[in-house]
């Protein structure tokens, strides 16, 4: 466009050199008008270019903002997903640990029961254990009930040999607690049972129940 303007100006100058004053003035006005029009066009082009540049910048800024928002949302979702997965893993670990603890407890209880059973069987096989203990405890009962448990204590109570073990144990515990006074012998029997533990009472009751 600048080149066209220069050519037009050169032509105008050449024409002016060989023309009348009026023609020269007219040519000058034409050149000035063309220059003015050209300047207007240039300004419009500049304005249009500036508008296009501004629009491009605005769109670019908008695209960047959207990209940032999308990236931020993606990051938040990733964080939420990671936190959720971590929580699920922790819960599963707790459940697995609880199950392992319960299994260990069950095995420990089973092992303890097995050991106790074997110990009891070993005592019985050696002829000792509760039966021997019951016999030893009965020694201080024999004075009133007889060595075989068939004597009436102080001539009042019935023979205790062969009675049900559970019934004997219940009566001995009642005498010990002072809540039984059969045949007026509560005081005597309470003194006899005072030093007996529940295991002692059971061993003694089992022994008496087996007397024939």
N, CA, C and O of each residue as an XYZ file, in Angstrom:
848
protein
N       0.841     -1.198      0.000
C       0.000      0.000      0.000
C       0.876      1.247      0.000
O       0.575      2.220     -0.691
N       1.945      1.220      0.765
C       2.868      2.357      0.817
C       3.525      2.575     -0.540
O       3.741      3.707     -0.971
N       3.842      1.444     -1.212
C       4.470      1.520     -2.533
C       3.528      2.159     -3.546
O       3.952      2.968     -4.371
N       2.243      1.792     -3.482
C       1.234      2.360     -4.399
C       1.104      3.850     -4.179
O       0.957      4.631     -5.120
N       1.163      4.231     -2.894
C       1.066      5.657     -2.558
C       2.228      6.432     -3.166
O       2.023      7.530     -3.683
N       3.442      5.888     -3.116
C       4.629      6.560     -3.658
C       4.539      6.684     -5.171
O       4.895      7.713     -5.746
N       4.052      5.607     -5.815
C       3.917      5.644     -7.284
C       2.919      6.721     -7.694
O       3.138      7.493     -8.628
N       1.795      6.737     -6.939
C       0.765      7.740     -7.256
C       1.311      9.142     -7.070
O       1.015     10.045     -7.853
N       2.103      9.314     -6.039
C       2.682     10.638     -5.773
C       3.653     11.027     -6.872
O       3.684     12.181     -7.298
N       4.454     10.057     -7.338
C       5.431     10.334     -8.404
C       4.730     10.723     -9.689
O       5.128     11.664    -10.377
N       3.679      9.982     -9.998
C       2.902     10.281    -11.215
C       2.304     11.665    -11.122
O       2.295     12.439    -12.079
N       1.801     11.950     -9.925
C       1.178     13.265     -9.730
C       2.187     14.376     -9.916
O       1.879     15.405    -10.517
N       3.401     14.176     -9.402
C       4.457     15.196     -9.535
C       4.819     15.388    -10.993
O       5.009     16.512    -11.458
N       4.914     14.247    -11.729
C       5.257     14.333    -13.159
C       4.195     15.074    -13.937
O       4.501     15.881    -14.814
N       2.969     14.802    -13.621
C       1.867     15.471    -14.313
C       1.846     16.953    -13.999
O       1.574     17.795    -14.854
N       2.138     17.235    -12.758
C       2.113     18.635    -12.338
C       3.191     19.449    -13.046
O       3.031     20.644    -13.295
N       4.271     18.781    -13.357
C       5.374     19.497    -14.010
C       4.987     19.991    -15.409
O       5.478     21.022    -15.868
N       4.111     19.252    -16.076
C       3.761     19.642    -17.447
C       2.355     20.172    -17.598
O       1.864     20.272    -18.722
N       1.699     20.511    -16.531
C       0.301     20.960    -16.587
C       0.174     22.389    -16.106
O       1.123     22.991    -15.601
N      -1.039     22.918    -16.280
C      -1.325     24.293    -15.857
C      -1.434     24.352    -14.354
O      -1.451     23.329    -13.671
N      -1.507     25.580    -13.848
C      -1.598     25.771    -12.396
C      -2.854     25.125    -11.855
O      -2.835     24.520    -10.783
N      -3.945     25.249    -12.588
C      -5.222     24.674    -12.125
C      -5.135     23.166    -12.068
O      -5.605     22.512    -11.137
N      -4.508     22.643    -13.116
C      -4.363     21.179    -13.156
C      -3.470     20.706    -12.028
O      -3.697     19.661    -11.418
N      -2.437     21.516    -11.768
C      -1.520     21.162    -10.688
C      -2.236     21.154     -9.350
O      -2.027     20.269     -8.520
N      -3.086     22.157     -9.153
C      -3.815     22.236     -7.889
C      -4.744     21.037     -7.730
O      -4.863     20.440     -6.660
N      -5.396     20.714     -8.844
C      -6.324     19.579     -8.810
C      -5.584     18.268     -8.505
O      -6.037     17.423     -7.732
N      -4.426     18.150     -9.154
C      -3.629     16.943     -8.929
C      -3.160     16.869     -7.482
O      -3.128     15.804     -6.866
N      -2.794     18.055     -6.957
C      -2.326     18.103     -5.571
C      -3.429     17.673     -4.615
O      -3.204     16.917     -3.670
N      -4.639     18.182     -4.894
C      -5.773     17.823     -4.041
C      -6.055     16.318     -4.126
O      -6.379     15.656     -3.140
N      -5.913     15.811     -5.369
C      -6.161     14.374     -5.568
C      -5.169     13.538     -4.763
O      -5.518     12.549     -4.118
N      -3.910     13.987     -4.833
C      -2.864     13.267     -4.094
C      -3.122     13.330     -2.599
O      -2.991     12.331     -1.891
N      -3.494     14.526     -2.121
C      -3.749     14.691     -0.685
C      -4.940     13.837     -0.239
O      -4.936     13.229      0.832
N      -5.969     13.819     -1.116
C      -7.159     13.017     -0.797
C      -6.808     11.533     -0.736
O      -7.250     10.797      0.146
N      -5.978     11.118     -1.728
C      -5.563      9.711     -1.756
C      -4.739      9.363     -0.522
O      -4.871      8.291      0.068
N      -3.874     10.328     -0.153
C      -3.038     10.094      1.031
C      -3.900      9.992      2.282
O      -3.678      9.157      3.159
N      -4.912     10.894      2.329
C      -5.810     10.887      3.486
C      -6.592      9.578      3.563
O      -6.726      8.971      4.625
N      -7.112      9.157      2.382
C      -7.871      7.893      2.346
C      -6.985      6.719      2.754
O      -7.390      5.808      3.476
N      -5.747      6.794      2.246
C      -4.805      5.716      2.585
C      -4.535      5.678      4.086
O      -4.467      4.609      4.691
N      -4.382      6.879      4.682
C      -4.129      6.957      6.129
C      -5.307      6.412      6.919
O      -5.141      5.730      7.930
N      -6.529      6.737      6.421
C      -7.736      6.236      7.098
C      -7.780      4.715      7.044
O      -8.076      4.043      8.031
N      -7.470      4.187      5.841
C      -7.475      2.726      5.678
C      -6.448      2.081      6.604
O      -6.704      1.057      7.237
N      -5.271      2.720      6.661
C      -4.205      2.191      7.526
C      -4.657      2.174      8.980
O      -4.421      1.197      9.691
N      -5.308      3.251      9.429
C      -5.786      3.332     10.806
C      -6.827      2.257     11.091
O      -6.829      1.610     12.139
N      -7.736      2.093     10.083
C      -8.770      1.066     10.263
C      -8.149     -0.329     10.357
O      -8.564     -1.172     11.153
N      -7.128     -0.538      9.504
C      -6.442     -1.833      9.539
C      -5.779     -2.042     10.896
O      -5.831     -3.128     11.473
N      -5.142     -0.952     11.400
C      -4.497     -1.040     12.714
C      -5.515     -1.345     13.812
O      -5.289     -2.187     14.681
N      -6.671     -0.614     13.744
C      -7.712     -0.831     14.752
C      -8.241     -2.265     14.693
O      -8.434     -2.926     15.712
N      -8.470     -2.724     13.434
C      -8.975     -4.087     13.267
C      -7.973     -5.102     13.805
O      -8.337     -6.070     14.474
N      -6.693     -4.854     13.494
C      -5.643     -5.755     13.977
C      -5.591     -5.751     15.501
O      -5.425     -6.792     16.135
N      -5.740     -4.533     16.086
C      -5.719     -4.422     17.547
C      -6.896     -5.166     18.159
O      -6.750     -5.849     19.173
N      -8.093     -5.026     17.522
C      -9.282     -5.727     18.018
C      -9.087     -7.244     17.956
O      -9.382     -7.978     18.899
N      -8.571     -7.677     16.793
C      -8.339     -9.117     16.635
C      -7.326     -9.629     17.655
O      -7.478    -10.716     18.212
N      -6.282     -8.817     17.888
C      -5.263     -9.204     18.862
C      -5.861     -9.282     20.267
O      -5.576    -10.208     21.027
N      -6.709     -8.279     20.602
C      -7.344     -8.259     21.919
C      -8.258     -9.468     22.098
O      -8.274    -10.104     23.152
N      -9.032     -9.775     21.027
C      -9.917    -10.937     21.094
C      -9.126    -12.234     21.265
O      -9.498    -13.123     22.031
N      -8.018    -12.304     20.519
C      -7.176    -13.499     20.618
C      -6.608    -13.650     22.024
O      -6.569    -14.750     22.575
N      -6.157    -12.509     22.611
C      -5.622    -12.544     23.971
C      -6.700    -12.957     24.974
O      -6.449    -13.743     25.887
N      -7.918    -12.407     24.784
C      -9.018    -12.728     25.695
C      -9.356    -14.214     25.625
O      -9.553    -14.868     26.649
N      -9.420    -14.741     24.392
C      -9.728    -16.166     24.231
C      -8.619    -17.036     24.821
O      -8.875    -18.072     25.435
N      -7.379    -16.584     24.616
C      -6.255    -17.336     25.166
C      -6.311    -17.345     26.694
O      -6.086    -18.374     27.331
N      -6.622    -16.160     27.276
C      -6.726    -16.063     28.736
C      -7.863    -16.941     29.257
O      -7.728    -17.604     30.285
N      -8.992    -16.937     28.528
C     -10.138    -17.763     28.916
C      -9.782    -19.250     28.862
O     -10.143    -20.028     29.745
N      -9.058    -19.624     27.788
C      -8.648    -21.023     27.646
C      -7.707    -21.436     28.776
O      -7.805    -22.542     29.308
N      -6.790    -20.525     29.137
C      -5.855    -20.811     30.236
C      -6.614    -20.970     31.548
O      -6.331    -21.874     32.335
N      -7.601    -20.064     31.779
C      -8.390    -20.135     33.014
C      -9.161    -21.451     33.088
O      -9.209    -22.094     34.137
N      -9.769    -21.848     31.953
C     -10.508    -23.113     31.928
C      -9.578    -24.293     32.182
O      -9.918    -25.236     32.896
N      -8.391    -24.214     31.575
C      -7.422    -25.296     31.766
C      -7.013    -25.400     33.233
O      -6.884    -26.500     33.772
N      -6.807    -24.233     33.883
C      -6.445    -24.231     35.301
C      -7.567    -24.816     36.152
O      -7.331    -25.610     37.062
N      -8.815    -24.396     35.829
C      -9.965    -24.905     36.584
C     -10.096    -26.416     36.430
O     -10.315    -27.139     37.401
N      -9.956    -26.875     35.187
C     -10.050    -28.316     34.918
C      -8.957    -29.085     35.660
O      -9.199    -30.142     36.242
N      -7.744    -28.520     35.622
C      -6.628    -29.174     36.314
C      -6.864    -29.211     37.819
O      -6.567    -30.207     38.478
N      -7.409    -28.100     38.365
C      -7.687    -28.038     39.802
C      -8.749    -29.054     40.200
O      -8.618    -29.738     41.216
N      -9.814    -29.147     39.382
C     -10.882    -30.114     39.662
C     -10.350    -31.545     39.592
O     -10.687    -32.395     40.417
N      -9.508    -31.786     38.580
C      -8.926    -33.125     38.442
C      -8.059    -33.466     39.650
O      -8.060    -34.601     40.127
N      -7.315    -32.468     40.141
C      -6.461    -32.683     41.310
C      -7.293    -32.996     42.549
O      -6.951    -33.889     43.324
N      -8.399    -32.250     42.734
C      -9.276    -32.485     43.882
C      -9.890    -33.882     43.826
O      -9.964    -34.584     44.834
N     -10.332    -34.271     42.622
C     -10.910    -35.611     42.473
C      -9.871    -36.687     42.768
O     -10.167    -37.708     43.389
N      -8.649    -36.434     42.307
C      -7.576    -37.400     42.559
C      -7.296    -37.515     44.056
O      -7.077    -38.611     44.573
N      -7.307    -36.355     44.756
C      -7.083    -36.365     46.206
C      -8.198    -37.123     46.920
O      -7.938    -37.939     47.805
N      -9.451    -36.844     46.526
C     -10.593    -37.519     47.147
C     -10.521    -39.028     46.921
O     -10.773    -39.821     47.828
N     -10.171    -39.404     45.687
C     -10.074    -40.828     45.365
C      -8.968    -41.500     46.175
O      -9.135    -42.612     46.676
N      -7.830    -40.802     46.295
C      -6.706    -41.360     47.060
C      -7.076    -41.514     48.532
O      -6.757    -42.522     49.162
N      -7.764    -40.484     49.078
C      -8.173    -40.540     50.490
C      -9.162    -41.679     50.719
O      -9.084    -42.394     51.718
N     -10.094    -41.838     49.779
C     -11.090    -42.907     49.896
C     -10.423    -44.277     49.843
O     -10.744    -45.170     50.627
N      -9.493    -44.427     48.908
C      -8.779    -45.704     48.789
C      -7.966    -46.000     50.044
O      -7.911    -47.139     50.510
N      -7.328    -44.945     50.591
C      -6.526    -45.126     51.809
C      -7.410    -45.562     52.971
O      -7.026    -46.421     53.765
N      -8.604    -44.959     53.067
C      -9.539    -45.317     54.139
C      -9.992    -46.765     54.001
O     -10.063    -47.501     54.985
N     -10.297    -47.165     52.773
C     -10.730    -48.545     52.533
C      -9.629    -49.536     52.885
O      -9.886    -50.583     53.478
N      -8.396    -49.193     52.511
C      -7.265    -50.071     52.828
C      -7.091    -50.192     54.338
O      -6.847    -51.278     54.864
N      -7.223    -49.034     55.040
C      -7.073    -49.040     56.501
C      -8.158    -49.895     57.156
O      -7.881    -50.644     58.093
N      -9.399    -49.783     56.661
C     -10.503    -50.567     57.218
C     -10.274    -52.063     57.001
O     -10.501    -52.876     57.897
N      -9.820    -52.410     55.798
C      -9.554    -53.822     55.513
C      -8.427    -54.352     56.395
O      -8.464    -55.495     56.852
N      -7.420    -53.497     56.626
C      -6.305    -53.905     57.486
C      -6.792    -54.141     58.912
O      -6.375    -55.097     59.566
N      -7.688    -53.255     59.397
C      -8.241    -53.416     60.745
C      -9.034    -54.717     60.849
O      -8.910    -55.465     61.819
N      -9.856    -54.969     59.819
C     -10.667    -56.190     59.827
C      -9.774    -57.432     59.833
O     -10.015    -58.391     60.566
N      -8.734    -57.384     58.991
C      -7.824    -58.528     58.922
C      -7.113    -58.734     60.256
O      -6.927    -59.865     60.703
N      -6.714    -57.618     60.890
C      -6.034    -57.709     62.185
C      -6.963    -58.278     63.248
O      -6.568    -59.132     64.042
N      -8.216    -57.788     63.254
C      -9.191    -58.277     64.236
C      -9.438    -59.772     64.047
O      -9.518    -60.524     65.019
N      -9.559    -60.194     62.794
C      -9.779    -61.617     62.520
C      -8.581    -62.452     62.978
O      -8.735    -63.538     63.537
N      -7.382    -61.914     62.725
C      -6.174    -62.638     63.134
C      -6.102    -62.758     64.656
O      -5.727    -63.801     65.190
N      -6.470    -61.669     65.352
C      -6.451    -61.681     66.823
C      -7.451    -62.695     67.360
O      -7.140    -63.465     68.268
N      -8.663    -62.691     66.789
C      -9.689    -63.637     67.237
C      -9.253    -65.080     66.979
O      -9.461    -65.965     67.810
N      -8.645    -65.297     65.812
C      -8.170    -66.648     65.488
C      -7.081    -67.080     66.469
O      -7.043    -68.232     66.903
N      -6.191    -66.134     66.813
C      -5.117    -66.444     67.762
C      -5.692    -66.755     69.143
O      -5.234    -67.674     69.822
N      -6.710    -65.974     69.555
C      -7.348    -66.221     70.851
C      -7.987    -67.607     70.884
O      -7.863    -68.347     71.860
N      -8.678    -67.938     69.786
C      -9.350    -69.233     69.722
C      -8.336    -70.373     69.807
O      -8.558    -71.365     70.502
N      -7.228    -70.218     69.097
C      -6.204    -71.267     69.117
C      -5.548    -71.372     70.493
O      -5.232    -72.463     70.968
N      -5.349    -70.199     71.129
C      -4.753    -70.202     72.465
C      -5.670    -70.905     73.460
O      -5.221    -71.712     74.274
N      -6.974    -70.585     73.381
C      -7.942    -71.218     74.278
C      -8.006    -72.721     74.025
O      -8.091    -73.522     74.956
N      -7.962    -73.082     72.747
C      -8.000    -74.509     72.391
C      -6.771    -75.235     72.935
O      -6.866    -76.341     73.466
N      -5.610    -74.582     72.789
C      -4.372    -75.192     73.282
C      -4.399    -75.332     74.802
O      -3.973    -76.348     75.350
N      -4.914    -74.282     75.485
C      -4.988    -74.323     76.949
C      -5.914    -75.441     77.415
O      -5.610    -76.155     78.370
N      -7.056    -75.586     76.722
C      -8.003    -76.644     77.081
C      -7.381    -78.021     76.869
O      -7.577    -78.941     77.663
N      -6.624    -78.137     75.776
C      -5.974    -79.416     75.486
C      -4.939    -79.761     76.556
O      -4.842    -80.905     77.000
N      -4.161    -78.741     76.965
C      -3.143    -78.961     77.997
C      -3.794    -79.359     79.313
O      -3.335    -80.272     79.998
N      -4.885    -78.648     79.659
C      -5.581    -78.950     80.917
C      -6.155    -80.366     80.901
O      -6.093    -81.093     81.892
N      -6.713    -80.735     79.750
C      -7.285    -82.076     79.625
C      -6.213    -83.148     79.782
O      -6.410    -84.150     80.470
N      -5.076    -82.919     79.131
C      -3.984    -83.889     79.216
C      -3.435    -83.976     80.635
O      -3.076    -85.053     81.111
N      -3.373    -82.813     81.311
C      -2.875    -82.806     82.689
C      -3.806    -83.595     83.598
O      -3.359    -84.345     84.465
N      -5.116    -83.416     83.387
C      -6.104    -84.146     84.193
C      -6.000    -85.643     83.947
O      -6.046    -86.451     84.874
N      -5.856    -85.993     82.665
C      -5.733    -87.410     82.322
C      -4.460    -88.012     82.917
O      -4.443    -89.160     83.361
N      -3.388    -87.201     82.914
C      -2.124    -87.687     83.473
C      -2.256    -87.938     84.977
O      -1.747    -88.930     85.498
N      -2.944    -87.031     85.661
C      -3.146    -87.202     87.101
C      -3.933    -88.472     87.391
O      -3.606    -89.236     88.300
N      -4.985    -88.678     86.591
C      -5.818    -89.860     86.806
C      -5.040    -91.142     86.534
O      -5.182    -92.133     87.251
N      -4.211    -91.110     85.484
C      -3.443    -92.307     85.134
C      -2.408    -92.647     86.197
O      -2.003    -93.801     86.333
N      -1.983    -91.634     86.950
C      -1.002    -91.860     88.014
C      -1.669    -92.194     89.344
O      -0.997    -92.396     90.355
N      -2.988    -92.249     89.329
C      -3.714    -92.600     90.547
C      -3.769    -91.462     91.540
O      -4.105    -91.678     92.704
N      -3.450    -90.261     91.112
C      -3.467    -89.121     92.025
C      -4.586    -88.195     91.651
O      -5.691    -88.632     91.330
N      -4.301    -86.913     91.692
C      -5.260    -85.920     91.254
C      -6.383    -85.729     92.241
O      -6.181    -85.811     93.453
N      -7.583    -85.471     91.714
C      -8.732    -85.123     92.543
C      -9.159    -86.266     93.464
O      -9.579    -86.034     94.598
N      -9.051    -87.477     92.978
C      -9.473    -88.612     93.814
C      -8.595    -88.730     95.057
O      -9.098    -88.923     96.164
N      -7.286    -88.615     94.869
C      -6.368    -88.681     96.006
C      -6.592    -87.493     96.933
O      -6.515    -87.617     98.156
N      -6.868    -86.347     96.333
C      -7.124    -85.148     97.127
C      -8.388    -85.318     97.954
O      -8.424    -84.967     99.134
N      -9.437    -85.866     97.318
C     -10.699    -86.087     98.030
C     -10.525    -87.062     99.191
O     -11.101    -86.878    100.263
N      -9.730    -88.095     98.962
C      -9.481    -89.088    100.010
C      -8.757    -88.456    101.193
O      -9.071    -88.732    102.350
N      -7.779    -87.601    100.881
C      -7.019    -86.942    101.944
C      -7.914    -85.999    102.748
O      -7.795    -85.920    103.971
N      -8.808    -85.287    102.062
C      -9.709    -84.362    102.750
C     -10.732    -85.106    103.611
O     -11.146    -84.612    104.660
N     -11.131    -86.287    103.163
C     -12.147    -87.051    103.892
C     -11.621    -87.588    105.227
O     -12.395    -87.993    106.093
N     -10.310    -87.584    105.376
C      -9.713    -88.130    106.597
C     -10.268    -87.452    107.848
O     -10.476    -88.110    108.867
N     -10.512    -86.128    107.778
C     -11.025    -85.446    108.968
C     -12.545    -85.580    109.096
O     -13.131    -85.156    110.092
N     -13.178    -86.177    108.074
C     -14.628    -86.419    108.139
C     -14.919    -87.807    108.737
O     -15.992    -88.070    109.280
N     -13.909    -88.675    108.608
C     -14.105    -90.079    109.007
C     -14.431    -90.229    110.489
O     -15.087    -91.193    110.883
N     -13.981    -89.285    111.313
C     -14.243    -89.385    112.748
C     -15.725    -89.418    113.061
O     -16.137    -90.103    113.998
N     -16.539    -88.696    112.301
C     -17.987    -88.659    112.540
C     -18.757    -89.546    111.573
O     -19.762    -90.153    111.942
N     -18.271    -89.620    110.310
C     -19.014    -90.344    109.270
C     -18.484    -91.755    109.024
O     -19.084    -92.522    108.270
N     -17.352    -92.100    109.663
C     -16.776    -93.421    109.464
C     -15.847    -93.432    108.268
O     -15.990    -92.620    107.353
N     -14.889    -94.359    108.275
C     -13.899    -94.434    107.200
C     -14.543    -94.736    105.856
O     -14.007    -94.369    104.810
N     -15.712    -95.417    105.882
C     -16.388    -95.757    104.634
C     -17.594    -94.851    104.371
O     -18.320    -95.049    103.397
N     -17.811    -93.843    105.254
C     -18.904    -92.892    105.065
C     -20.272    -93.446    105.379
O     -21.279    -92.838    105.017
N     -20.336    -94.600    106.052
C     -21.629    -95.231    106.305
C     -22.121    -95.010    107.733
O     -23.189    -95.495    108.105
N     -21.350    -94.282    108.528
C     -21.744    -94.040    109.917
C     -22.619    -92.788    109.995
O     -22.380    -91.809    109.288
N     -23.648    -92.831    110.872
C     -24.472    -91.659    111.122
C     -23.693    -90.701    112.010
O     -23.310    -91.057    113.124
N     -23.459    -89.505    111.529
C     -22.668    -88.537    112.284
C     -23.381    -88.180    113.577
O     -24.512    -87.696    113.566
N     -22.697    -88.429    114.700
C     -23.253    -88.158    116.030
C     -24.603    -88.838    116.216
O     -25.427    -88.409    117.025
N     -24.814    -89.908    115.452
C     -26.052    -90.671    115.564
C     -27.260    -89.931    115.023
O     -28.392    -90.331    115.294
N     -27.050    -88.860    114.263
C     -28.178    -88.049    113.782
C     -28.357    -88.111    112.265
O     -29.427    -88.474    111.777
N     -27.319    -87.761    111.533
C     -27.457    -87.645    110.075
C     -27.376    -89.009    109.412
O     -26.752    -89.921    109.955
N     -27.995    -89.165    108.247
C     -27.912    -90.440    107.524
C     -26.511    -90.637    106.946
O     -25.734    -89.686    106.860
N     -26.193    -91.849    106.556
C     -24.891    -92.144    105.959
C     -24.733    -91.338    104.669
O     -25.687    -91.150    103.914
N     -23.517    -90.872    104.441
C     -23.285    -90.031    103.251
C     -22.648    -90.807    102.109
O     -22.580    -90.290    100.994
N     -22.183    -92.017    102.339
C     -21.521    -92.806    101.291
C     -22.462    -93.025    100.114
O     -23.619    -93.405    100.293
N     -21.948    -92.780     98.897
C     -22.712    -93.044     97.679
C     -23.726    -91.980     97.309
O     -24.420    -92.125     96.303
N     -23.835    -90.902     98.100
C     -24.778    -89.837     97.731
C     -24.297    -89.127     96.453
O     -23.126    -89.203     96.081
N     -25.227    -88.445     95.806
C     -24.905    -87.724     94.565
C     -23.850    -86.643     94.832
O     -23.980    -85.862     95.775
N     -22.809    -86.606     93.998
C     -21.702    -85.671     94.200
C     -22.170    -84.218     94.163
O     -21.729    -83.405     94.975
N     -23.058    -83.886     93.228
C     -23.537    -82.506     93.112
C     -24.306    -82.097     94.361
O     -24.186    -80.966     94.833
N     -25.107    -83.040     94.901
C     -25.883    -82.756     96.109
C     -24.968    -82.547     97.306
O     -25.187    -81.644     98.113
N     -23.933    -83.392     97.420
C     -22.980    -83.265     98.529
C     -22.256    -81.920     98.453
O     -22.105    -81.230     99.461
N     -21.808    -81.555     97.243
C     -21.081    -80.292     97.061
C     -21.965    -79.107     97.433
O     -21.506    -78.160     98.071
N     -23.228    -79.161     97.036
C     -24.160    -78.073     97.337
C     -24.358    -77.928     98.849
O     -24.386    -76.815     99.374
N     -24.496    -79.067     99.544
C     -24.695    -79.040    100.999
C     -23.456    -78.502    101.717
O     -23.567    -77.716    102.658
N     -22.267    -78.935    101.262
C     -21.029    -78.469    101.895
C     -20.865    -76.952    101.734
O     -20.431    -76.266    102.659
N     -21.217    -76.439    100.551
C     -21.118    -74.991    100.317
C     -22.101    -74.230    101.205
O     -21.802    -73.139    101.690
N     -23.280    -74.826    101.411
C     -24.276    -74.186    102.271
C     -23.802    -74.188    103.728
O     -23.976    -73.198    104.438
N     -23.197    -75.315    104.178
C     -22.646    -75.369    105.538
C     -21.552    -74.306    105.700
O     -21.488    -73.608    106.712
N     -20.693    -74.201    104.677
C     -19.589    -73.232    104.723
C     -20.124    -71.803    104.824
O     -19.567    -70.972    105.541
N     -21.203    -71.529    104.101
C     -21.791    -70.182    104.108
C     -22.623    -69.925    105.357
O     -23.004    -68.787    105.630
N     -22.912    -71.006    106.133
C     -23.706    -70.844    107.348
C     -25.193    -70.778    107.082
O     -25.955    -70.306    107.926
N     -25.620    -71.250    105.910
C     -27.043    -71.195    105.556
C     -27.736    -72.550    105.710
O     -28.920    -72.677    105.399
N     -27.007    -73.562    106.189
C     -27.608    -74.894    106.375
C     -27.333    -75.364    107.806
O     -26.240    -75.183    108.342
N     -28.369    -75.977    108.408
C     -28.224    -76.461    109.784
C     -29.008    -77.763    109.960
O     -29.814    -77.910    110.879
N     -28.741    -78.709    109.040
C     -29.466    -79.981    109.085
C     -29.098    -80.767    110.348
O     -27.925    -80.895    110.702
N     -30.116    -81.282    111.006
C     -29.944    -82.101    112.215
C     -29.194    -81.350    113.314
O     -28.579    -81.966    114.184
N     -29.248    -80.030    113.272
C     -28.590    -79.220    114.291
C     -27.082    -79.265    114.225
O     -26.402    -78.969    115.207
N     -26.552    -79.635    113.060
C     -25.105    -79.789    112.926
C     -24.471    -78.650    112.114
O     -23.330    -78.757    111.663
N     -25.227    -77.560    111.937
C     -24.727    -76.449    111.122
C     -23.433    -75.868    111.644
O     -22.517    -75.594    110.868
N     -23.343    -75.673    112.970
C     -22.144    -75.074    113.546
C     -20.926    -75.950    113.357
O     -19.854    -75.469    112.990
N     -21.099    -77.273    113.617
C     -19.980    -78.210    113.476
C     -19.513    -78.268    112.021
O     -18.317    -78.196    111.739
N     -20.478    -78.401    111.097
C     -20.135    -78.541    109.682
C     -19.550    -77.249    109.100
O     -18.704    -77.292    108.207
N     -20.006    -76.106    109.611
C     -19.444    -74.849    109.125
C     -17.963    -74.762    109.469
O     -17.151    -74.294    108.671
N     -17.624    -75.223    110.676
C     -16.217    -75.228    111.076
C     -15.395    -76.181    110.229
O     -14.245    -75.896    109.894
N     -16.000    -77.337    109.878
C     -15.290    -78.326    109.064
C     -15.072    -77.824    107.622
O     -14.034    -78.088    107.014
N     -16.070    -77.097    107.090
C     -16.010    -76.669    105.682
C     -15.353    -75.301    105.494
O     -15.094    -74.882    104.366
N     -15.088    -74.613    106.594
C     -14.585    -73.237    106.502
C     -13.310    -73.113    105.674
O     -13.142    -72.146    104.931
N     -12.421    -74.079    105.798
C     -11.134    -73.973    105.097
C     -11.118    -74.608    103.722
O     -10.062    -74.690    103.095
N     -12.274    -75.061    103.236
C     -12.325    -75.744    101.937
C     -12.586    -74.760    100.789
O     -13.452    -73.891    100.886
N     -11.827    -74.915     99.713
C     -12.088    -74.117     98.504
C     -13.147    -74.839     97.682
O     -13.523    -75.965     98.008
N     -13.627    -74.208     96.630
C     -14.622    -74.859     95.768
C     -14.046    -76.134     95.150
O     -14.755    -77.129     94.993
N     -12.758    -76.099     94.801
C     -12.117    -77.289     94.227
C     -12.024    -78.402     95.271
O     -12.227    -79.578     94.968
N     -11.709    -78.001     96.512
C     -11.638    -78.996     97.594
C     -12.998    -79.650     97.794
O     -13.101    -80.870     97.923
N     -14.043    -78.823     97.818
C     -15.402    -79.337     98.037
C     -15.792    -80.311     96.930
O     -16.391    -81.354     97.193
N     -15.445    -79.961     95.682
C     -15.801    -80.836     94.567
C     -15.045    -82.163     94.643
O     -15.614    -83.229     94.408
N     -13.750    -82.080     94.976
C     -12.946    -83.308     95.091
C     -13.481    -84.194     96.215
O     -13.554    -85.414     96.064
N     -13.853    -83.583     97.339
C     -14.385    -84.331     98.484
C     -15.731    -84.956     98.145
O     -15.991    -86.110     98.487
N     -16.596    -84.181     97.462
C     -17.918    -84.688     97.082
C     -17.791    -85.861     96.111
O     -18.517    -86.848     96.223
N     -16.857    -85.745     95.152
C     -16.650    -86.832     94.187
C     -16.187    -88.110     94.906
O     -16.620    -89.215     94.579
N     -15.305    -87.931     95.881
C     -14.778    -89.098     96.609
C     -15.885    -89.776     97.414
O     -16.020    -90.999     97.385
N     -16.682    -88.969     98.138
C     -17.755    -89.532     98.975
C     -18.783    -90.259     98.117
O     -19.304    -91.302     98.512
N     -19.077    -89.696     96.921
C     -20.098    -90.309     96.052
C     -19.666    -91.686     95.557
O     -20.505    -92.498     95.166
N     -18.356    -91.950     95.572
C     -17.850    -93.232     95.077
C     -17.691    -94.273     96.187
O     -17.372    -95.431     95.917
N     -17.915    -93.857     97.436
C     -17.819    -94.816     98.548
C     -18.993    -95.791     98.492
O     -20.132    -95.383     98.263
N     -18.724    -97.031     98.694
C     -19.775    -98.068     98.641
C     -19.936    -98.754     99.984
O     -20.770    -99.648    100.124
